[in-house]
Amino acid sequence: MTFEFTENPQHPRAGRVLVFIVAYQAEKHTRRLFERIPAELYNRDDVHFLMIDDASRDSSIQLATEWVKEHNVENVTLLRNPVNQGYGGNQKLGYRIGIDAGFDFIILLHGDGQYAPELLPQFIQTWRETDADVILGTRMHSVKSARAGGMPWYKVFANRFLTTFQNKVTGKNLSEYHTGYRAYSTRFLKKVPFEIDTNLFHFDTEILLQAFHVDAKIVEFPIPTHYGDEVCHVPGMKYAKDVVFSTLQYRAHRMGMLCALKYRNLRAHPHADMSRAMYPSQEMAVELVKKFAPQTVLDIGSGSGRVAQKVQELGVKVTGVDQLAPADGTVSEFIRGSLDERPLAFDAFKYDVVLLLDVLEHVADPEDFLVHLRNDSATSRTPQKSPRLIITTPNIAFLSLRVTLLLGRFNYGERGILDTTHRRLFTRASLLTMLRDCGYNIEQVLAVPVPFRPVIGGSFGKLLGQIAGVLAKLLPSMFGFQTMVVCRPMPGVRQILTQSEKYQIADMRVGESLASARPAPEPAQIGSI
C-alpha cells in the first residue's frame, strides 16, 4: 500500500499528516463522524484519512464506503481486519502503515464520535508550531468541564486517581493519561518498539511510558468532553489493574530492578550521563586513589571518563582504556583496545594504580584476562612495588536476587547486577577465589551498598543509602550490591626471569632471550585528550 503526497509550503513545518480512525461496532456514528470532519481537510495532498474497522459485525465499513463515494472524497483509505486485533493491535496496524507510507504525523481519532473531529486542525497546527513528538487532547483540565460533557462521576474519579498515581510513579505532571484523542510524530514512533506493546486498551499507557523513556517532547491542550450513546468496550477494573501494573513495571525498569523488552536499549546508558551523581562504587574508588596518592593511574574500561576526571582533579595523570574514547578532557592519554584481544594493548605494571571498575563482568574470559595482565608485562617491579588494582563487580548473591531465585525468577535488566551486557557474574567468595588463583594478593575487601542516592535522589534516597551502607558492612555477602577488592598482582614469569640473579649461564641472557621470544604486541593507539 502506498500513498503519494506533496509538501504544503504554506506552513513553517510542512509535513504529511495521517488521520487514523479506529473503529469497532460504530455504524451508528460512522456517517456523522465523516460529516463532522472539517471540509478543508478533504482532498488535500498533505492530509490523508485511514479508517481500519477491527472486524466489526455491523455495517461500519460499508457506511463509510458509501459516504466517501457520495462526497467524491479521494484522500480516504478504508480497511477492515479479517480478525479482531484489539484496541492496541488495531493501532499498531495504523502506525505501521503511516511509517511505511512516509507520513510525518499521525492523529488517532475514535470512530464512535466521542472525540470531536472538529479539532483535527488544532492538532495539526499544534504539531507544526511545537514540533512535539506526542500531543494529547486532555479532557481533565477541569473536572467541571468533564462532568458537563457527560463523563460519569466514577470515571472522573478513576481518571483522576490513576493519573495522580501515574504522575507520582513516573515523576511527570500530565493532566490526563487516559485520553484517546492523541497524536504522534512518526519520528517518535520509529524510536520505540510499539509493536510489542499490548493489544489491549492500556496500549495508550504503554506507548506513553515509552515516550517518557526516550524523553519525547509531549504537549497537551484542552478538549471538550463528550459522552453520548456510544458503547464503551473498556472493562474498567481490568483496565485500571493493567495500567497500574504497566506503570510500576516502567518504574522498576528505570530503577534497574527488572528488564522490560518494550523499554530496553531505547536510551543512552545512564552511566554515560556526566551530570548524574556518582555511584557509591565510584566514590569509594576515588577515595582509595586519594589515600594511595599515586602519580599514574590506568583506568581500564574508562567509559565516559567520569571517574578518570575526578582522579585527575587529585593531580594524578590518568590513562584511559576502552573501545570508545571518553569525553574530552577527562583523561591525559587514551588507549583504544578490547580486553578480549591478546596481547593486551597496555602494560598495567607501568602504572601505580589500575582501576577495573565494573569491568570483569563484561569480559568473555576474566581468568585469562587477569593472567595476561600479569604475565604479559616486561616492566621490572618488585612485588611490593607492583601496581594496586581496585576492582569492583556486582554481587550475584545480593539479597534481592536470592529472593527472586527462590520465587523462580531471574530478571535481567537494562542496568544493575543483571545488566543484559554482563557475561560473567560473581559472588564475593568466587571473585576472591578467582583473583587468588590468577596470582593476585588480596589487600582489602569492601562491600558496596545499593546506589539508592543517585537512583532515587532527594532526602529519601540519601536515607535509604545510609541504611544500605550499614547493612552492607554487617552482612557483605548478602547486602553488598557490589564487591570492591584492592589487590596486587604477583610478578609474572617474564618479570621474575628478568630480575633473576645471573650466575654462570653459558653465554645466554635469560631475560633478553625470553623477551625476544615473546610475540610483539600490536602498537597501541595512544593520543592526548
LOROGU-360737 format. One record per residue: residue in one letter; x negated, y negated, z negated of N, C-alpha, C, CB in turn. Coordinates in steps of 0.05 Angstrom, whole numbers, plus 5000, padded with zeros to 4 digits. Glycine has a CB too. Layout:
! LOROGU-360737
aXYZXYZXYZXYZ;...
This chain:
! LOROGU-360737
m498350245000500050005000498249755000501950004976;t498749575018497149325020498949085022495249335044;f497948865011499348605013497448405025500448514985;e498448235042496748025054497547755043496948025085;f495547595036496147335024494247125035495847344993;t494946875033493146645039493146475014494046495064;e490946345009490646164986492445924989487746084981;n493545824967495145584967493345354958497545604948;p492545164976490644954970491844734953489644834995;q494444744947495744524932495144534902498744534936;h494044754892493644784864490644794858494945044853;p489744684835486944674828485844964824486444514803;r487545154816486645424813488545604829486545514783;a488145594855489945754873489246044869489645664902;g491146214872490646504870493246654876489646574842;r492946914879495147084886496647174861494147334902;v499247134861500947194838502847414844502446934829;l502947614826504847834829506847824806503348114829;v509347804812511447824792512348114792513847624798;f511748244770512248534768514748584750509748684756;i516748694762519348744748519549034741521748654766;v519649084715520049364705523049404701518449424679;a524149614711527049654710527649944702528349584737;y529749974685530750234678533650204670529050364655;q535450334684538350324679539250044677538950484653;a538549874696539149594695541049494717536549434696;e542649674727544349594750546249364744545949834759;k547049334719548949114712547548844714549949154684;h544948834715543448584714541848534739541648574690;t541648724757539748714779540248474797539748964795;r542648454809543148234828542947964814546048274840;r543947944790543847684775540947614770545347704749;l539147804764536347744759535047614783534848004751;f535447734807534247624831535447344838534647814855;e537947304832539247044837538146824819542247064834;r537246904795536246704775533346634780536546814747;i531946794796529146724802529146474819527746964817;p527446274812527446024827526946074857525245834816;a528645944873528445994902525745914914530745834916;e524345724901521845634911519645854912520845404894;l520146074897518146284896518546494918518246424869;y520846484931521346684952520046604978524446714956;n519146814992517946775019515446595018519946675038;r513946604997511446454995509146645000511146314968;d506946535011504646705017503046774992502846565037;d503146614971501546664948503046794925500346404939;v505546864929507146994908508447244920509246804897;h508447464905509747704914511247824891507747904926;f513447954896515048094876514948394880518047994877;l514448534858514448824858516248924836511548934854;m518249074845520149194825519749504826523149124832;i519149614803518849904801521050014782516049984790;d522950164794525050284778524050544767527650324796;d524250584741523050814728524951054727522150744700;a525651154751527351394754530051354741525951634742;s531251124745533851074733535951254746534750774737;r538051314731540251484741542451314753541251664719;d542051044753544150874763543350764791544650644744;s544550544799544150434826542350184826546750374839;s540650164807538949914805537449864830537049944781;i536050064841534250024864535949974889532450264868;q538250104892539950054915541049764915542350254915;l541849674891542949404890540749194895544149354862;a538349244886536149064892535549054922533649144876;t535549294934535049304963537149144979535049604972;e539649184971541849034985541548734982544649114973;w540848644958540548354953538248234970540148294923;v535948374971533648274986534348255015531248464982;k535748455026536448455055538448235061537648725063;e540348205043542447995047541247715047544548005025;h539147665032538047395030535447365046537447335001;n534847555062532447535080529947465065533047325103;v529547585042527147545027524947745035527647564996;e522647645042520547825053518247885034519447695078;n518047735013515847784994516647944970514647514985;v518148164975519048344954518548624962522148304949;t517348784944516949064948518449214926513949144947;l520049424934521649574915520749864915524649554923;l520249974892519350244889521050384867516450264881;r521350644869522750804849521051044842525550884858;n520451074816518851304807520551564809517951264778;p519351774819520852034821521252154794519352224839;v519452094774519652194747519251964728517552424742;n520751954707520551734688517851724675522751764666;q516551494675513851454665513751334637512251284684;g516051234628516051094603515350794607514051214583;y515950634587515550344589512550274595516450204564;g510750404580507950354584506950474610506350464561;g507850714616507050844641507850694665508151124642;n510250574665511150414688509450164692514050334684;q508650044669506849804671504149884683506449684643;k503150114676500550194687500650204718499750464676;l502850304728503150314758503050044770505750464765;g504549854758504649584769501949444768506649424755;y500549474746497949344743495849464761496949354713;r495949724765494149844784494649754812494250154782;i497149734820497849634847496849344850500849644852;g497349184829496448904830493448864833497448754806;i491949024818489049014820488049104848487749184798;d489049334857488149444882488949274906489149724886;a491149124903492048964925490848684925495148934924;g489148624906487648374906489048144893486948304933;f491048194876492347964862490547854840495048054849;d490947604833489447474812490847454785488647204821;f493547464786495147414763497747574765495747114760;i498447714743500847884744502647814721500048184742;i505147744727507247674707509047904704508747414715;l509547984679511348204673514148094667510348374648;l516048194682518848094679520648344675519747934704;h522248344654524148564649526548544667524948564619;g527448774677529648784696532348754684529549034711;d532548744657535248724644536048434639535248874618;g534348244647535147964644534847844616537947934652;q533547994598533147894571531347654570532148114553;y529447644589527547424590528147264615524647534591;a528146994612529146814633527246804657529446534621;p528046894680526346874704525946594713527647044727;e527646404703527246124710524546014700529545954698;l523346154681520746064670518346164686520546154642;l518746314707516446424722514546194732517446574747;p515545974742513745754750512045654726515345524762;q513145654702511645564679509345754673513445534654;f509746014677507546204673505246144693508546494677;i506146094718504146044739502645784734505446034767;q504045584726502845324721500945344697504945104715;t501845484676500145514652497545654659501545664630;w497745864675495346014684493445834700496046254700;r494545674718492845504735491645284720494545394758;e492945194698491744974682489745074661494044824669;t490145314651488545414629486545634636490245514607;d487045764659485446004667485346214645482545914673;a487646244632487846444610487846724621490446394594;d486846904604486947194611489647314604484747344596;v490847224582493447324573495147084566493147514549;i497647084577499546874570502047004558500246694595;l502946914535505147034521507446824519504347134493;g509746904527512146734522513346814495514246764545;t513046654475513846724448516646624441511846624428;r518246814430520946744420520946664391522746984424;m518646714377518646674348517346414340517246904335;h517346214357516345954349518245834329516045764373;s520645934328522645834309524646064303524145584319;v525046134278527046334270529746234278526846394240;k530245974274532845864281533445894310532945564273;s531445854327531745884356532346174363529345784371;a530846354350531246644356534046734348529146814341;r535046644325537746714316539846594334538246634287;a539346344343541246214361541446354388540445914365;g539346484396539346634421540446914418536546654431;g541446984395542847234391541047464381543947324417;m538547404372536947614361538047694334533947524358;p538647954330539748044305537847984282540348344306;w538947944258537247864235535148074229539047814211;y535948334232534048544225531648544244535348824224;k532148464270529948454289528248214284531048444318;v529447994274527847764267525947834244529747524259;f527047974224525448054201523248244209527248184179;a523948444225521948644234519748514250523248864250;n520548324268518548194285516648024268519948004305;r517747874249516147714231514247884214517947534213;f515348104203513748274186511448394201515548494174;l512048514224509948644240507848444249511148794263;t508748214258506948004268505047914246508447774280;t506247864222504547784199502547994192506347724175;f503448244191501648464185499348484206503148734184;q500048464231498048484252496148254252499448504280;n497048014247495247784244493247824221496847524240;k494247934199492547984176490448184182494248074152;v491148404196489248614202487248534223490848864211;t488148394244486448324266484948064262488048304291;g485847894243484547634239485447424260481547664240;k487547484274488647294294490847124282489547434319;n492046954298494146784288496346734310493046504279;l497346954321499446934341502146894328499447184359;s503946764342506646734332508346974337507946484344;e507647134357509147384363507447574379511747314378;y507447824370506048044384507948204402504748234364;h510648164399512548354410514248244432514248454388;t513448024443514847924466514248094491514047634472;g516348134507515948284532515448104555518348454537;y515547844550515047654572512247564570517047414571;r510547674587507647624585506347654612506347824565;a503847564614502447574640499547614634502947314656;y498147734654495347794651493847724677494948094645;s491447624674489747584697488647864704487447374692;t488247914730487148174737484148184730487448224768;r482947944726480147934716480048074689479147644714;f482048024672482148164646482848454649484148024628;l484848514665485648794668483448974678488048814687;k481648864694479349024704477349094682477948874727;k477448934660475548974639476349194619475148724623;v478949264618479849444597481049694610481949304579;p480849924596481950174607484950194599480450414596;f486650024610489450024603490850284611490849784616;e489650424630490950674639490750904619489750754665;i489150874598489151074577490750984553486351144569;d492050754555493850664533496350834533494550364536;t497950804513500350964510502350914533501750904483;n504051104538506251064558508750974544506851334572;l508650944517511050874501511250574499510951004474;f513150484482513750204480511650034467516350164465;h509850154451507749994439505349964457506850134412;f505750014483503649944503502949654501504650014531;d505049484498504549194496502649124473507149044492;t502849264451501049224428498249314435502049374403;e497949544447495249654452493749484472495449934462;i495049394493493549224512492848954500495249194538;l494548854482493848604468491448644450496348504453;l491348874436489048934419486448954436489449194403;q486749074460484449074478483548794486485049244503;a485448624489484848344495483248214472487348174501;f484048274447482548174424479648284425483848254398;h479448534432476848674430474848554450477148964435;v475748464473473948344493473948044492474748434522;d475047934471475147634467476447494490472347534463;a478647614500480147484522481447224513482247674533;k481747044531483046784525486046824526482146564546;i487346764503490246814501491646544496490847014477;v493846504511495346254509498246334504495046074534;e499546194485502446234480503945974488502946304451;f506446014496508245784498511045874491508245654527;p512745704480515345784470517345844493516545574452;i519046044489521146104509523746144493520446364525;p525946104506528546144492529046444488530846024508;t530546504467531346784461534046834473531246834431;h534347074485537047144496537547444490537147094526;y539647494475540647764471543547774481540347854441;g543947934502546647954513547648234511546747864542;d548748334534549848604534547848814545552348614551;e545248734547543248924556542949144535540548784561;v542249384545541949614527539049634518542749884541;c538549654492535849674482535149974479535549534454;h532950044493532050324493529750374473531150404521;v529050164457526750194439527650314413525549914433;p526450544405527150664379525650514357526250964378;g527150354341526050154323523950264303528150024308;m524650464288522850564267520350694279524350764249;k520750844300518350974313516550754325519251174335;y517750554337516150334348514550194327518050134363;a515750134304514350004282512050174272516349934259;k512550434268510450614259508150624279511650894255;d508750634305506650644325505050394326507950704353;v506350164322505049904322503049894299507049674321;v504049974275502349964251499950144255503950044226;f500350394265498150584268496150474288499250854278;s497050364311495250264332493550034321496750184357;t494849854306493449624295491349704275495349434282;l491949904258489950004238487750154252491350184218;q488350294274486350434289484350234301487650604311;y485450014311483749804323481849684302485449584335;r482949634278481349524256479149724248483149454232;a479949974246477950184238475750204259479350454235;h476450174285474450174306472549944303475750184333;r473649704298471949464296470049494272473749214293;m470949634251469249664227467349904230471049714203;g467550054252465750274257466550524242462950194249;m469050534232469950764217470750994235472150694198;l471550934259472251144279471851024307475151244275;c472051194327471651104354474051164371469051244366;a475550964379477850994397476950944425480150804388;l477551134443476651114471477650864484477651354486;k479950764477481050534491479550274484483950494483;y477750274464476250044457473250084460476749954429;r472350324466469550394465467950264488469150694467;n465750144481463850034500465049804517462850244518;l466949664506468249434520466849174514471149414513;r465149164494463948914486460948964480465348784462;a459448744478456648764472456348884444455248484473;h454149044441453749174415453348954394451249354416;p454648984371454548774350451748704341456148854326;h449848904343447048844334445748644353445449094333;a446948604377445648414396446448134390446448494424;d448348094372449247824365447347704344452147824355;m445647514353443747394335444947214314441647234351;s447547144317448846964298449947104274450946804312;r450247374276451347524254449447544230452047804263;a450547584207448847624183447247884186450647634157;m444847884174443148124176444348344160440348054167;y443848594168444748824154442848884130444949074173;p443849024110442149084086439549214094443649254067;s439549404113437149544120435149354132437749764140;q436049154148434248964160433148774139435748794181;e434848684120433848514098431748654081436248414081;m432348914075430449064059427749104073431649334051;a427849144099425449184115423748924115426049264144;v425048704118423648444118422348394091425548214126;e423748464069422648424043420148604038424748484021;l420248854049417949024046415548914062418649304056;v416048814086413848694101412648464086414848604129;k414348294074413348074058411648174035415747904047;k412448384022410948504000408248614009412548723987;f408148744032405748864042403748654054406349074063;a404848424062403148204072401248294095401548074050;p402348414116400648494138399848264156401948714155;q397848304173397248104194398648164220394248084198;t399048424225400348504250402448714244398248624270;v404648694260406948884257407748974285409348744243;l408249234287409249354312412249424307407649604321;d414049294321416949334318417849514341418449064318;i418049774335418849974355421849984356417650254349;g422949934380425849904383426749634373427350124367;s425449424384425849154374428549044380423748974385;g429949154400432649064406432848774413434549124383;s434648634399435048344404432748174394437648254392;g431048294376428848144364429548004338427847944384;r431848064327432747934302430847974279435548044294;v430048234274428148284252425448174259428048594247;a424548204283421948104291421647804286421348164321;q423847664292423847374288423547304258426447244299;k424947454241424747404212421847464202426747574197;v420647674213417947744205415947534214417248024216;q416347434238414547234249414646984232415147164278;e416946924220417246694203415546714178420146644195;l414546964172412747004149409846954157413147294139;g409446874182406646834191405347084202405046714169;v406847284209405747534219406047554249407247774205;k404047664262404147704291405647964296401247714303;v407747944312409548174317409448254347412448114309;t409048514352409148624378411748794380406648794385;g413448744399415848894402415649104423418148704410;v417049334419417049554438419949624443415449794428;d420749624469423449704476423549734506425549504465;q425849824516426249854545427049584557428250064551;l428349414541429149154550427848944532432249124549;a427148724544425748504529427648374509424648294548;p426648304485428348164466428747874473427148184438;a430247734457430747454462428147294461432747334441;d427947084477425546924479424746814451425946684498;g422146824446421046704421421246884397422446454416;t422347124400422647294376420147474371425047474379;v418547524391416047684387413747544399416447974399;s411347614389408847494401408047634426406647514380;e408347894427407848054450410048254454405048194448;f410348354478412448554483411348774501414948424497;i411849024493411049254508413649404518409249454491;r413849424543416249564554415649864556416949444582;g417350024544416850304546419050464532414250374533;s419250724539421150904528419851094507422551074550;l421151144485420051324465420151614472421451274438;d421551674494421751954503419552014524424452014515;e417951814532415851854552413251924537415451604569;r411652094550408952154540406952114562408852454530;p404651994556403851894529405351644522400851844528;l405351574496406651334487405251084498406751324456;a406750874502405650634515404250454495407850484528;f403850544470402650374449401050544430404850214434;d399250424415397650554395398450444368394550524400;a399950604352401050504327398850434307402950704315;f396550574309394350534289392950264292392450764291;k393650114313392449844316393849634299392549764345;y395949714285397649524271397649584241400549514281;d398249384225398249424196400949554187397849154181;v403149474199405749574192407249644218407349374175;v408549874218410249954241413149974232409150224253;l414949844245417749854239419150054258419049574241;l420550234246422250434261425050414249421050724260;l426450194254429050144242431250254260429449844236;d432650454251434850574266433950664294437250374269;v431650804295430450884320430451194323427650784321;l429651334302429351624305431851774314428351744278;e434151674306436651804313437251774343438951694297;h435851594357436251554386434251704403436151264392;v432251824390430151964405430952254409427451954389;a430352354434431152624441429752834423430552684470;d427252794418425652984402424052824382423853164420;p425252754359423852574340421352704328425652504318;e421352974325418953104314416553074333419453404309;d417053114359414953084379413952804380415953174407;f415852614378415052324378413252264354417652154377;l413952354331412452294307409652424308413852394282;v409452664319406852794322405052634342407153084331;h406252554364404652404384403852134373406252374410;l405652014356404951754344402351774328407251664326;r401852004315399352054300397052134318399852274279;n397552344334395352474349394352324373396152744357;d396052154385395152014410393451774405397651934425;s393051704379391451464373388551534371392451334348;a386851374383383951404380382751184363382551404408;t384551014351383650804334382650914307385850594329;s380250844299379050954275379950804250375950934277;r381350954233382350844208382251064186385150724210;t381450994162381551184140384451224132379851084117;p385051454119387851494110388951274093387951754094;q387251144077388150924060388750674076386150864039;k387650654100388050414117389850464140385350314126;s390950704142392850754164395350584161393551064166;p396750534183399050344181401250464164400150284209;r402650284151405150364136407450364156405750164112;l408950574156411350594172413850534154411650864186;i415550364163418050314149420250424167418550004143;i421550634158423450784175426250774162422551084178;t428250724179431050744169432550924189432450474166;t434351084178436151244195438651304180434751514204;p440951344194443451394180443451654163445751404200;n444951654142445251884125447752034132445251794095;i447452264145449752414154451252534131448952624174;a450052544107451352654083452752434067449252794065;f453152204079454651984065457452084057454851734083;l458451984035460852084023463252094042461651913999;s463751884057466051874075465852094096466251604089;l463452164105463152374125463652644112460452364138;r462852674088463452924074466452974072462152924046;v467852754066470852774063472052834090471952504051;t471252694111472452744137471953034147471452544158;l469553134141468953414148470753604132465953474143;l471153544107472953704091475753714103473053604062;l476553494115479153474128479153574156480153194127;g476853674165476653794192476353584214479153944197;r475253354208474953144228471953064230476652894221;f471252974254468452884259468652664279466553124269;n469152424269469852194287467352034295471852014273;y466652044320464551874330465551584331463551974357;g463651404331464351124331462750964350464151004303;e463550704354462050534371459550434358463750294380;r459450444331457150384315457350534289456850074311;g455450504272455450644246453950914248458350694238;i454451084228452951334226453451504250453751484200;l455951524259456551694282456851534308459151854276;d455051354311454851204336454651404359452451004336;t456151354381456151544403453451564417458251464423;t451551374412448951384425446951544408447951104429;h447651624384445851774367445452064378446851784338;r442952154378442352414389441552614367440152394410;r440452514345439752684322440652544296436552734322;l441552704277442452594252441152734229445552624250;f440652584207439152694185440552634158436352574184;t440152824139440652764112438152644100441553024096;r438352554075435952444062433752664060436652344033;a434552904052432653124049431453214076434053364036;s433153234097432053334122430153124135434353394141;l430652874130428852664141426152684127430052384136;l426052714101423552734087422052984094424052734056;t423453204098422153454107420853424134424253684107;m422253294152421253254179418653084178423353124197;l418752864163416452694161413952844150417052444144;r414352994129412153144117411053354137413053284091;d412953494150412053694169410453574192414453854180;c411053324199409753194222407253054213411653004235;g406453064188403952964179404052674168402052964201;y406152614152406452344141406552374110408952204152;n405152194097405152184068407351984059402452104056;i409252084043411451914034410551744010413952094026;e410951484012410251303990412751203975408751064001;q414951173989417351053976419851143992417150743975;v421951203977424551273989426751103977425151573986;l428250963993430350783984433050853997429650483989;a435150803983437850843994438950574002439750983973;v439950554027441050304038444150324034440350264068;p445350124021448250134017449850074042449049933995;v452450124040454250064062454249764068457150154055;p454049684094453849404101456549254100452649374128;f457749244076460349114074460248814080461549164046;r458148694069457948394071457948294100455548294056;p456148394118456248294145458648384161453748374159;v459848614154462148714169464748584161462349024166;i465248564135467748454125467448154120468648584099;g465248064109464747784104466247684080465547624128;g465647434073467047304051466247414023470047324054;s467647314003467047393976467747683971468547213956;f469947783984470748063981468648243992473448113994;g467548184016465448344028462948344010464848244055;k462348113998460048093981460348263956459547803973;l462748263944463348433921463048723927466148373910;l464248813950464049093958461149163963465749143983;g459548983974456749033979455249083954455548813995;q455848923933454448953907455149223894455248723888;i457749303896458549563885457149783901461649593887;a457049763927455849963944452849993937456149903973;g451549763931448749773924448149923898447649493921;v449949883878449650033853450050333857451649923832;l452050403872452650683877450350823892455250713892;a449250673912447050783928444650843911446350593950;k444150683890441850733873442350963854441250483856;l444850993845445551203826445551483840448251153814;l446851493863447051753878446351703907449951873876;p443751683913442851603940443651803962439951573941;s443752063956444452263976447352243985443852543966;m449052143967451952133972452851853980453452233949;f451751653967452651383972450751213988453251243945;g448451323995446651174013447651184041443851284011;f448350954053449350944080447051014100450550674087;q444650924093442250984108440051054088441350744126;t438051194098435651254083433351084093434951554083;m431850954075429450804083427050934070429750504073;v425050984087422551114078420150944085422351394091;v418350914066415750794071413751024070415050574050;c412251064092410251284093407851194110411651534105;r405751364107403351314123402751574139400951234105;p401951544164401151774179398351864171401251724209;m397952124168395252234164393752214190395352524153;p391152184189389552164214390052394232386652134208;g390252344258390552554278387952694284391752444303;v388052904300385653064307383452894319386453284326;r384152724338382152564352380852364333383352414376;q382452254315381352064296379352204277383551924280;i380052434267378352574249375652654262379752834238;l375852754287373452834302371652594308374152974327;t372952364314371452124319369852034295373351894329;q371152064271369851974246368052194233372051894226;s368052434245366452644232363552584231366852914248;e362252664209359352634206357952824225358352684177;k356152724241354852874262352152984253354552714288;y351853244253349253364247348053474274349553594226;q346753694273345453794297347553934314343153994289;i348353784335350153904355348753874382352953754355;a348354094395346654104419347553904440346554384430;d346353654438346653454459349653414466345153534484;m351353394446354253364451355453154433355653634449;r356852964444358152764428361052844425357852474440;v361752954402364353084399366652884403364553204371;g366552654389368752464392369052364420368252234373;e366852294433366952184460367952394480364352074469;s367052654476367852864494370852904492366353124488;l371752904468374652944464376252724475375252984434;a375252474471376752244482376852254512375451984472;s374552344525374552344554376352564565371752384564;a376852774549378652984558381552914556378153234542;r382152704541384952624537385952484561385152444512;p388352554571389452414595389852114588392052544604;a388951954606389151664602392051574603387451504622;p393051424583395751334585396151124606396651214558;e398551114617399150914636398950634623401950954648;p397950434637397650174625400350064616396249974644;a400349964591402849844581403249574593402649824550;q405849504597406549244607406749054583409249254623;i404648894580404548714557404748424567402048754540;g406348274554406647994562407247824538408747954583;s406547574540407147394518409947294521405147154517;i411447294499414247204500414346924487416147394485;
